[in-house]
Amino acid sequence: MREEENERLTRYAGEKLDHIMTCDVRLNFKTEKVLPALYQRAREATNESSQNSITMTAAKKIIERVSPGDICIVLTGWKTPYRLYGETDGHLGAVVLARAIAKACKATPVLLAEDEIANSLIPLCRIAGLNVLDLQTAKATESSVYIKGMPIGKKESKEASENIFNELSPSCVISVERPGRNERGVHHYNRGESCSDGIAYLDYIFEEAWRKGVLTIGIGDYGNELGLGKLQDTVKKYIKYGSMCLCPCQGGIAASDPAEVTVFSSTSNWGAFGIAAALAILRGDLNIFHSGEIECEMLKNCVINGVVDGASNYPTRSVDTISEEADVGVVELMRTVIQKTVRIK
């Protein structure tokens, strides 16, 4: 009876985390129908039935399939000519989720991105309490991460992706706010233009993981992100430029590579935070999740090191125009859900 009650409580907590991560304070889609439609499709794509929350489903799959000593690859970063070091959305989510997996599963996260973005992730990991070490040392040291820069260009990325996938043999590959190619192999901004030039094609790592049955999790907030391929039809229906972009490919911005777990949230960070919070609940340990104080310090470091708000392109302590105060509030709300659930259980 006690076990059944705990399961009910865990399921309920997962629903609360999903609610928090999908609070549309950005008013991004201009209509109340869009975000719920994309979230619901992601939920259906993630579960055989839509009865379970996305956050708790993702966390359970991570715990089931990521063992101590395993490698978990996390892909992030949206590099452009005018934001070489990427944006606050994605960076923080990737670091927080990597931290949570390292603590909850005793696994070694490997963060992959272009060189500039990889370098900008180093201080964020340290602020979050992760050692940044070479691969072999990281594998032998708890709460450690390995960060690697990936080459630019389609051919170069494919070769490097194949090599590193074979070298690492990951048990999980996660994408957090990473450009996703459409059916014609082109990546896009949400404004309909191509952004394939000057980036690493990390789609190849995701594709290989999917092909080999490795756990894949795609986290995004618009539909043009890597791993959101199961949302293609919904993105094409509801999102501007979803079915017809402005670049010569004319294929639309909807990403095509699917993931086993599809996460759609108001910001990609919040989707990653939701999974990290669910891991903390399942393990009964609040310390698996980060704090508002750590969030503030990471945002401060982003500004110092050239990481910008992706919606405004300004170096401000905000995420997709959401203020630091509101962003930290979301972190603290999730911490409260963890605290209450663990205490009751």
KEKE-3310 file (N, C-alpha, C; in steps of 0.2 Angstrom, whole numbers, plus 5000, padded with zeros to 4 digits):
npx = (5004:5010:5019:5012:5006:5017:5021:5010:5011:5023:5020:5011:5019:5027:5018:5016:5029:5030:5019:5025:5037:5031:5025:5019:5026:5033:5024:5025:5019:5008:4995:4985:4983:4994:5007:5001:4997:5009:5016:5007:5008:5021:5021:5012:5020:5031:5026:5017:5004:4996:4997:5007:5019:5030:5043:5045:5044:5055:5066:5064:5068:5081:5087:5084:5092:5105:5119:5131:5147:5144:5144:5136:5131:5129:5122:5123:5120:5119:5126:5130:5135:5134:5133:5144:5147:5136:5119:5110:5099:5099:5113:5113:5103:5109:5120:5115:5107:5117:5124:5115:5113:5126:5126:5115:5116:5129:5136:5146:5145:5147:5150:5146:5150:5152:5169:5170:5158:5160:5170:5164:5156:5163:5167:5153:5150:5159:5154:5142:5147:5154:5168:5179:5187:5200:5195:5197:5201:5190:5181:5185:5182:5170:5156:5161:5165:5167:5172:5171:5176:5169:5171:5168:5156:5148:5154:5166:5160:5153:5162:5170:5159:5156:5168:5169:5157:5159:5170:5166:5154:5141:5127:5117:5110:5108:5100:5100:5092:5098:5102:5092:5091:5080:5069:5076:5089:5093:5097:5088:5084:5071:5065:5064:5075:5090:5102:5113:5126:5143:5141:5143:5138:5129:5119:5122:5127:5116:5108:5115:5114:5100:5098:5105:5098:5101:5096:5088:5085:5077:5076:5067:5060:5053:5052:5061:5072:5085:5081:5067:5059:5048:5038:5035:5024:5015:5022:5023:5010:5006:5017:5024:5033:5035:5031:5035:5050:5061:5072:5082:5079:5066:5060:5054:5055:5054:5061:5068:5074:5071:5067:5068:5062:5053:5054:5045:5045:5043:5055:5070:5079:5071:5064:5075:5078:5067:5068:5079:5075:5065:5073:5080:5069:5065:5077:5076:5084:5087:5099:5103:5097:5100:5102:5093:5103:5114:5110:5109:5122:5127:5121:5126:5139:5138:5135:5147:5156:5152:5140:5124:5107:5096:5084:5085:5097:5106:5119:5113:5107:5097:5084:5079:5072:5066:5066:5080:5075:5062:5066:5074:5064:5057:5066:5066:5053:5053:5062:5054:5044:5051:5056:5044:5039:5049:5049:5036:5036)
npy = (4994:5006:5008:5009:5022:5030:5029:5035:5048:5052:5052:5062:5073:5074:5079:5091:5097:5096:5106:5117:5119:5122:5134:5148:5161:5169:5172:5168:5162:5169:5164:5154:5141:5135:5131:5122:5112:5108:5103:5093:5084:5080:5074:5063:5057:5052:5043:5028:5028:5044:5046:5048:5060:5070:5074:5065:5053:5054:5054:5042:5033:5037:5033:5019:5015:5021:5017:5016:5023:5023:5033:5048:5057:5075:5087:5103:5121:5135:5141:5156:5169:5181:5177:5170:5163:5156:5155:5159:5150:5133:5132:5133:5123:5111:5110:5109:5097:5088:5088:5083:5070:5065:5065:5057:5045:5041:5043:5048:5063:5069:5084:5091:5102:5116:5124:5137:5137:5126:5130:5140:5133:5128:5136:5137:5124:5122:5132:5125:5115:5104:5095:5099:5089:5079:5065:5052:5054:5060:5050:5042:5050:5056:5067:5074:5080:5079:5090:5093:5101:5102:5099:5111:5111:5100:5087:5086:5086:5074:5064:5066:5064:5051:5045:5049:5044:5030:5029:5033:5025:5028:5027:5035:5049:5066:5081:5098:5112:5113:5116:5108:5098:5099:5089:5090:5091:5104:5116:5128:5145:5151:5161:5158:5157:5149:5141:5133:5135:5136:5129:5114:5098:5090:5082:5070:5062:5060:5054:5042:5036:5034:5025:5014:5011:5017:5027:5041:5059:5073:5090:5105:5121:5126:5119:5118:5112:5100:5083:5084:5078:5070:5079:5085:5086:5093:5105:5110:5113:5122:5132:5147:5147:5133:5124:5129:5137:5152:5150:5144:5130:5127:5119:5120:5124:5114:5102:5086:5074:5061:5058:5046:5051:5065:5082:5096:5113:5129:5136:5129:5126:5125:5113:5104:5107:5102:5088:5085:5089:5079:5068:5070:5068:5055:5049:5054:5065:5081:5088:5084:5092:5109:5125:5141:5151:5146:5146:5160:5164:5157:5163:5176:5173:5170:5182:5189:5181:5182:5175:5176:5182:5173:5177:5191:5194:5201:5203:5199:5196:5185:5174:5170:5182:5181:5187:5187:5186:5180:5168:5162:5160:5150:5139:5138:5135:5122:5116:5117:5108:5096:5095:5095:5083:5073:5074:5070:5057)
npz = (5000:5004:4994:4983:4986:4986:4973:4967:4972:4967:4953:4953:4957:4946:4936:4941:4939:4925:4923:4928:4919:4907:4908:4900:4901:4892:4882:4869:4858:4854:4854:4864:4860:4855:4862:4872:4862:4856:4867:4871:4861:4861:4873:4871:4861:4868:4878:4878:4882:4886:4899:4909:4915:4906:4911:4922:4916:4907:4917:4924:4913:4911:4924:4923:4912:4912:4919:4934:4930:4916:4900:4896:4884:4881:4871:4865:4862:4852:4839:4831:4819:4825:4839:4845:4856:4860:4868:4883:4885:4884:4887:4901:4905:4899:4907:4920:4919:4916:4927:4936:4931:4933:4947:4951:4944:4945:4933:4919:4912:4895:4887:4871:4859:4847:4847:4853:4860:4868:4876:4883:4891:4901:4913:4918:4921:4932:4941:4944:4951:4946:4941:4928:4917:4909:4898:4903:4917:4921:4920:4931:4942:4953:4950:4939:4923:4905:4892:4875:4860:4844:4827:4813:4800:4788:4782:4790:4803:4803:4801:4813:4823:4821:4825:4839:4844:4843:4851:4864:4867:4872:4884:4884:4875:4874:4869:4871:4867:4853:4836:4824:4810:4796:4785:4773:4777:4782:4794:4804:4809:4820:4813:4800:4792:4785:4796:4795:4790:4797:4808:4819:4814:4823:4823:4817:4828:4836:4827:4825:4838:4839:4829:4835:4846:4857:4872:4868:4871:4867:4869:4867:4863:4852:4840:4830:4835:4838:4839:4840:4831:4831:4832:4820:4812:4820:4822:4809:4807:4817:4819:4813:4798:4799:4789:4778:4774:4773:4766:4752:4752:4755:4764:4776:4794:4804:4814:4810:4815:4826:4844:4858:4869:4870:4873:4876:4881:4889:4889:4884:4894:4905:4902:4903:4917:4923:4921:4928:4941:4942:4943:4955:4964:4962:4967:4979:4984:4987:4984:4971:4962:4956:4963:4966:4969:4962:4949:4947:4948:4937:4926:4928:4925:4911:4905:4907:4899:4886:4882:4876:4878:4869:4863:4862:4859:4867:4879:4893:4909:4908:4901:4885:4885:4897:4914:4926:4939:4937:4931:4941:4950:4944:4946:4960:4962:4957:4966:4977:4974:4974:4987:4995:4990:4993:5007:5011:5006)
capx = (5000:5014:5023:5007:5005:5023:5020:5004:5014:5028:5017:5008:5025:5029:5013:5018:5035:5028:5016:5030:5041:5027:5021:5021:5027:5035:5018:5029:5016:5003:4989:4985:4983:5000:5011:4998:4996:5015:5017:5003:5010:5027:5019:5010:5026:5035:5023:5012:4998:4999:4995:5013:5022:5036:5048:5046:5046:5062:5070:5064:5072:5088:5089:5084:5097:5111:5122:5137:5152:5142:5145:5130:5132:5124:5123:5120:5123:5116:5131:5129:5140:5133:5133:5149:5148:5129:5114:5109:5095:5103:5119:5111:5100:5113:5125:5111:5105:5123:5126:5110:5114:5132:5125:5109:5117:5136:5139:5151:5143:5152:5147:5149:5148:5158:5174:5169:5153:5163:5174:5160:5153:5168:5165:5147:5151:5162:5149:5137:5150:5156:5175:5180:5193:5200:5190:5199:5201:5183:5177:5187:5181:5163:5154:5165:5162:5172:5169:5175:5174:5167:5173:5163:5155:5145:5159:5170:5156:5151:5168:5171:5154:5156:5173:5168:5152:5162:5175:5163:5149:5136:5121:5111:5112:5103:5100:5096:5092:5103:5099:5090:5090:5074:5069:5081:5096:5095:5095:5085:5082:5064:5062:5064:5082:5095:5108:5118:5133:5147:5140:5144:5132:5129:5113:5125:5128:5109:5105:5118:5111:5093:5099:5108:5093:5103:5092:5089:5081:5077:5073:5067:5055:5050:5051:5067:5078:5087:5077:5060:5056:5041:5033:5035:5017:5012:5026:5021:5003:5005:5022:5026:5038:5035:5031:5039:5055:5063:5079:5081:5077:5059:5057:5051:5060:5053:5067:5066:5077:5066:5070:5064:5059:5053:5052:5043:5044:5043:5062:5073:5082:5066:5063:5081:5078:5061:5070:5084:5071:5062:5079:5080:5063:5066:5082:5075:5089:5087:5106:5104:5095:5103:5098:5093:5109:5119:5107:5111:5129:5128:5118:5131:5145:5136:5136:5154:5159:5149:5134:5119:5100:5095:5079:5086:5104:5110:5122:5109:5106:5090:5084:5074:5069:5063:5071:5083:5071:5057:5070:5076:5058:5055:5071:5064:5047:5054:5065:5049:5041:5056:5056:5038:5038:5053:5047:5030:5038)
capy = (5000:5012:5008:5012:5029:5034:5030:5041:5055:5053:5054:5069:5078:5074:5083:5098:5099:5098:5112:5123:5120:5124:5140:5152:5168:5173:5174:5167:5160:5174:5161:5150:5134:5132:5128:5115:5107:5105:5099:5087:5079:5078:5069:5057:5054:5050:5038:5024:5032:5050:5047:5050:5066:5069:5074:5059:5047:5054:5053:5035:5030:5038:5029:5012:5014:5024:5014:5019:5022:5025:5039:5051:5063:5080:5091:5110:5127:5138:5146:5160:5174:5186:5175:5165:5158:5153:5158:5156:5145:5128:5131:5131:5117:5106:5109:5107:5090:5084:5088:5079:5063:5063:5063:5052:5039:5040:5042:5053:5067:5072:5089:5092:5108:5120:5125:5143:5136:5121:5134:5144:5129:5126:5140:5136:5117:5123:5135:5120:5110:5099:5095:5098:5085:5075:5060:5046:5056:5062:5043:5040:5055:5058:5073:5077:5081:5080:5094:5093:5105:5098:5103:5114:5108:5093:5082:5086:5084:5067:5060:5067:5061:5043:5043:5050:5039:5023:5029:5033:5020:5031:5024:5040:5055:5071:5087:5103:5118:5112:5116:5102:5098:5097:5083:5091:5092:5111:5119:5135:5149:5151:5166:5155:5157:5144:5143:5128:5137:5138:5125:5107:5094:5085:5078:5063:5058:5059:5049:5035:5034:5032:5019:5009:5010:5021:5031:5048:5064:5079:5095:5111:5126:5129:5114:5117:5109:5093:5078:5085:5075:5067:5085:5088:5088:5098:5111:5112:5115:5128:5136:5150:5144:5126:5119:5133:5142:5157:5149:5140:5123:5127:5113:5122:5124:5108:5097:5079:5068:5060:5055:5042:5055:5072:5087:5103:5117:5136:5137:5122:5125:5123:5106:5100:5107:5097:5081:5085:5089:5072:5063:5071:5065:5048:5047:5056:5069:5087:5090:5082:5098:5115:5130:5148:5154:5143:5149:5167:5164:5155:5169:5181:5171:5170:5189:5190:5177:5183:5171:5181:5180:5171:5181:5198:5194:5205:5200:5201:5190:5183:5168:5171:5188:5180:5190:5183:5184:5175:5161:5159:5158:5143:5135:5138:5131:5115:5114:5116:5102:5091:5095:5092:5076:5069:5074:5066:5050)
capz = (5000:5004:4988:4978:4988:4984:4966:4965:4974:4962:4947:4954:4957:4939:4933:4943:4935:4918:4923:4929:4913:4901:4909:4894:4903:4886:4877:4863:4852:4853:4855:4869:4858:4852:4867:4874:4857:4855:4873:4872:4856:4864:4879:4867:4857:4873:4881:4874:4883:4888:4907:4913:4913:4902:4915:4926:4911:4905:4923:4925:4908:4913:4929:4921:4907:4913:4925:4936:4925:4909:4897:4894:4879:4881:4865:4866:4859:4845:4837:4825:4818:4830:4845:4844:4862:4861:4871:4889:4884:4882:4891:4908:4905:4898:4913:4926:4918:4916:4935:4939:4929:4937:4954:4952:4941:4945:4926:4917:4906:4890:4884:4865:4855:4844:4851:4857:4865:4873:4881:4887:4896:4907:4920:4920:4925:4939:4946:4946:4956:4942:4939:4921:4917:4903:4898:4908:4924:4923:4922:4937:4947:4954:4949:4934:4916:4900:4887:4869:4855:4838:4821:4809:4793:4787:4782:4796:4809:4802:4803:4820:4827:4821:4829:4846:4846:4844:4856:4870:4867:4877:4885:4883:4871:4875:4865:4874:4863:4848:4830:4822:4803:4793:4781:4768:4780:4783:4800:4803:4814:4820:4809:4794:4788:4787:4801:4794:4789:4803:4814:4819:4812:4829:4821:4816:4834:4838:4822:4827:4844:4837:4825:4839:4851:4863:4874:4866:4873:4863:4872:4864:4864:4846:4835:4825:4839:4837:4843:4841:4825:4832:4832:4814:4809:4824:4821:4802:4808:4821:4819:4807:4794:4800:4783:4772:4777:4769:4763:4746:4753:4755:4767:4783:4800:4808:4814:4808:4819:4832:4850:4862:4874:4867:4879:4874:4886:4887:4887:4884:4900:4910:4901:4906:4924:4925:4921:4934:4947:4943:4945:4962:4967:4961:4971:4986:4986:4984:4981:4964:4959:4958:4967:4963:4969:4957:4943:4947:4946:4930:4922:4928:4921:4904:4903:4907:4894:4879:4881:4876:4878:4863:4860:4861:4857:4871:4885:4899:4914:4906:4896:4880:4888:4904:4918:4930:4944:4935:4929:4947:4953:4942:4949:4967:4962:4956:4972:4982:4973:4976:4995:4998:4988:4997:5014:5012:5005)
cpx = (5004:5018:5018:5006:5011:5023:5015:5007:5019:5025:5014:5013:5027:5025:5015:5024:5034:5024:5020:5034:5037:5023:5024:5022:5030:5030:5021:5025:5010:4996:4990:4985:4989:5005:5008:4998:5003:5017:5013:5005:5017:5026:5016:5016:5031:5032:5018:5005:5001:4997:5001:5016:5028:5043:5050:5047:5053:5067:5070:5068:5079:5091:5089:5090:5104:5114:5129:5143:5151:5144:5138:5132:5127:5126:5120:5123:5120:5121:5129:5134:5140:5132:5137:5149:5141:5125:5113:5104:5098:5109:5117:5108:5104:5118:5121:5109:5111:5125:5121:5111:5121:5130:5120:5111:5125:5139:5143:5148:5148:5148:5150:5146:5154:5163:5173:5163:5156:5167:5170:5156:5157:5167:5158:5147:5154:5158:5144:5140:5152:5164:5175:5187:5194:5196:5191:5199:5194:5179:5179:5185:5174:5162:5159:5162:5168:5169:5174:5172:5174:5169:5167:5162:5152:5149:5163:5166:5154:5156:5169:5166:5154:5162:5172:5162:5155:5167:5171:5157:5144:5130:5115:5114:5106:5105:5096:5097:5098:5099:5098:5088:5083:5075:5074:5088:5098:5093:5092:5084:5074:5061:5063:5070:5086:5100:5113:5125:5137:5145:5142:5138:5132:5123:5116:5126:5121:5106:5108:5115:5104:5094:5101:5103:5096:5097:5093:5083:5082:5073:5073:5061:5051:5048:5056:5073:5079:5084:5070:5056:5049:5035:5032:5028:5014:5015:5024:5014:5002:5011:5023:5033:5039:5036:5034:5043:5056:5069:5077:5078:5070:5056:5054:5056:5059:5058:5064:5069:5073:5070:5065:5059:5059:5050:5051:5042:5045:5050:5065:5076:5077:5064:5069:5080:5072:5064:5075:5080:5067:5067:5080:5075:5064:5072:5081:5081:5089:5093:5107:5102:5099:5099:5097:5099:5114:5116:5109:5118:5131:5126:5123:5137:5144:5137:5143:5158:5156:5143:5128:5112:5098:5089:5081:5093:5109:5113:5119:5108:5098:5090:5078:5069:5065:5068:5074:5079:5065:5060:5072:5070:5056:5060:5068:5057:5048:5058:5059:5045:5045:5056:5050:5037:5042:5051:5041:5032:5042)
cpy = (5006:5013:5011:5020:5033:5035:5035:5047:5057:5055:5061:5074:5079:5079:5090:5101:5100:5104:5118:5124:5122:5130:5145:5159:5172:5175:5173:5166:5164:5171:5156:5142:5131:5128:5121:5110:5104:5100:5092:5081:5076:5072:5062:5053:5050:5044:5034:5026:5039:5051:5049:5056:5065:5069:5068:5053:5048:5052:5045:5031:5031:5033:5021:5011:5017:5021:5017:5018:5023:5032:5042:5057:5068:5085:5098:5115:5129:5143:5150:5165:5179:5184:5169:5160:5156:5158:5155:5151:5139:5127:5129:5125:5111:5105:5106:5099:5086:5083:5083:5071:5061:5061:5057:5045:5037:5039:5048:5057:5069:5078:5091:5098:5111:5122:5131:5141:5131:5125:5138:5140:5127:5129:5138:5129:5118:5127:5130:5115:5104:5100:5095:5095:5082:5069:5054:5048:5058:5055:5040:5044:5056:5065:5077:5076:5082:5084:5094:5097:5100:5102:5106:5111:5101:5087:5080:5083:5077:5062:5060:5063:5054:5041:5043:5045:5032:5023:5029:5028:5023:5027:5029:5046:5060:5078:5092:5110:5118:5113:5109:5102:5096:5091:5084:5092:5099:5113:5126:5138:5149:5157:5164:5154:5151:5146:5137:5130:5139:5134:5118:5103:5089:5081:5070:5059:5056:5053:5042:5032:5031:5025:5013:5007:5013:5026:5038:5053:5070:5084:5102:5115:5129:5124:5113:5115:5102:5088:5079:5083:5073:5073:5088:5090:5093:5105:5114:5115:5122:5134:5140:5148:5136:5122:5123:5138:5147:5156:5145:5133:5122:5121:5114:5121:5118:5103:5090:5073:5067:5058:5051:5046:5062:5077:5093:5107:5124:5139:5130:5121:5122:5115:5102:5101:5102:5090:5080:5085:5082:5067:5064:5068:5058:5045:5049:5061:5076:5090:5088:5088:5104:5120:5137:5152:5152:5146:5156:5168:5162:5160:5174:5180:5171:5177:5191:5187:5177:5179:5176:5178:5179:5174:5188:5199:5199:5201:5202:5195:5188:5177:5169:5177:5187:5183:5185:5181:5179:5168:5158:5157:5151:5138:5133:5134:5124:5112:5113:5109:5096:5090:5092:5085:5071:5068:5070:5058:5047)
cpz = (5000:4998:4983:4980:4985:4976:4963:4966:4969:4955:4947:4954:4950:4935:4935:4940:4928:4918:4923:4922:4907:4903:4904:4896:4897:4882:4870:4857:4850:4853:4860:4867:4856:4857:4869:4868:4856:4861:4873:4866:4858:4869:4876:4864:4862:4877:4877:4876:4886:4896:4911:4910:4910:4906:4919:4922:4909:4911:4924:4920:4909:4918:4927:4916:4907:4920:4927:4931:4918:4907:4895:4890:4880:4875:4866:4863:4853:4843:4831:4824:4823:4837:4845:4850:4864:4865:4878:4889:4881:4886:4898:4909:4904:4904:4919:4925:4918:4923:4938:4938:4933:4944:4955:4949:4942:4938:4925:4911:4902:4886:4877:4862:4851:4849:4856:4862:4870:4878:4886:4893:4902:4913:4922:4924:4932:4944:4948:4950:4952:4940:4932:4920:4910:4904:4904:4915:4926:4924:4928:4943:4947:4952:4944:4927:4911:4895:4881:4864:4848:4832:4817:4803:4793:4787:4788:4802:4808:4804:4811:4825:4827:4825:4837:4848:4848:4850:4863:4872:4873:4878:4885:4879:4872:4872:4869:4870:4858:4841:4827:4814:4801:4788:4775:4770:4781:4790:4799:4810:4815:4816:4801:4789:4790:4792:4800:4793:4796:4809:4813:4818:4817:4828:4820:4822:4836:4833:4823:4833:4843:4834:4829:4845:4858:4865:4872:4869:4870:4867:4868:4866:4858:4841:4830:4829:4837:4842:4844:4834:4825:4832:4826:4812:4813:4823:4814:4803:4811:4821:4813:4804:4795:4794:4777:4775:4772:4765:4757:4747:4753:4759:4774:4788:4804:4808:4813:4812:4825:4838:4854:4866:4871:4872:4875:4880:4884:4886:4888:4890:4905:4909:4904:4914:4926:4926:4927:4940:4948:4945:4953:4966:4967:4966:4978:4989:4983:4981:4974:4960:4961:4962:4963:4963:4964:4950:4942:4945:4939:4925:4922:4924:4913:4901:4902:4901:4887:4877:4881:4877:4871:4859:4858:4858:4861:4877:4892:4903:4913:4901:4892:4883:4894:4909:4923:4936:4943:4934:4936:4951:4951:4945:4956:4967:4961:4962:4977:4981:4975:4984:4997:4996:4992:5004:5015:5011:5010)
residu = (MET:ARG:GLU:GLU:GLU:ASN:GLU:ARG:LEU:THR:ARG:TYR:ALA:GLY:GLU:LYS:LEU:ASP:HIS:ILE:MET:THR:CYS:ASP:VAL:ARG:LEU:ASN:PHE:LYS:THR:GLU:LYS:VAL:LEU:PRO:ALA:LEU:TYR:GLN:ARG:ALA:ARG:GLU:ALA:THR:ASN:GLU:SER:SER:GLN:ASN:SER:ILE:THR:MET:THR:ALA:ALA:LYS:LYS:ILE:ILE:GLU:ARG:VAL:SER:PRO:GLY:ASP:ILE:CYS:ILE:VAL:LEU:THR:GLY:TRP:LYS:THR:PRO:TYR:ARG:LEU:TYR:GLY:GLU:THR:ASP:GLY:HIS:LEU:GLY:ALA:VAL:VAL:LEU:ALA:ARG:ALA:ILE:ALA:LYS:ALA:CYS:LYS:ALA:THR:PRO:VAL:LEU:LEU:ALA:GLU:ASP:GLU:ILE:ALA:ASN:SER:LEU:ILE:PRO:LEU:CYS:ARG:ILE:ALA:GLY:LEU:ASN:VAL:LEU:ASP:LEU:GLN:THR:ALA:LYS:ALA:THR:GLU:SER:SER:VAL:TYR:ILE:LYS:GLY:MET:PRO:ILE:GLY:LYS:LYS:GLU:SER:LYS:GLU:ALA:SER:GLU:ASN:ILE:PHE:ASN:GLU:LEU:SER:PRO:SER:CYS:VAL:ILE:SER:VAL:GLU:ARG:PRO:GLY:ARG:ASN:GLU:ARG:GLY:VAL:HIS:HIS:TYR:ASN:ARG:GLY:GLU:SER:CYS:SER:ASP:GLY:ILE:ALA:TYR:LEU:ASP:TYR:ILE:PHE:GLU:GLU:ALA:TRP:ARG:LYS:GLY:VAL:LEU:THR:ILE:GLY:ILE:GLY:ASP:TYR:GLY:ASN:GLU:LEU:GLY:LEU:GLY:LYS:LEU:GLN:ASP:THR:VAL:LYS:LYS:TYR:ILE:LYS:TYR:GLY:SER:MET:CYS:LEU:CYS:PRO:CYS:GLN:GLY:GLY:ILE:ALA:ALA:SER:ASP:PRO:ALA:GLU:VAL:THR:VAL:PHE:SER:SER:THR:SER:ASN:TRP:GLY:ALA:PHE:GLY:ILE:ALA:ALA:ALA:LEU:ALA:ILE:LEU:ARG:GLY:ASP:LEU:ASN:ILE:PHE:HIS:SER:GLY:GLU:ILE:GLU:CYS:GLU:MET:LEU:LYS:ASN:CYS:VAL:ILE:ASN:GLY:VAL:VAL:ASP:GLY:ALA:SER:ASN:TYR:PRO:THR:ARG:SER:VAL:ASP:THR:ILE:SER:GLU:GLU:ALA:ASP:VAL:GLY:VAL:VAL:GLU:LEU:MET:ARG:THR:VAL:ILE:GLN:LYS:THR:VAL:ARG:ILE:LYS)
# end
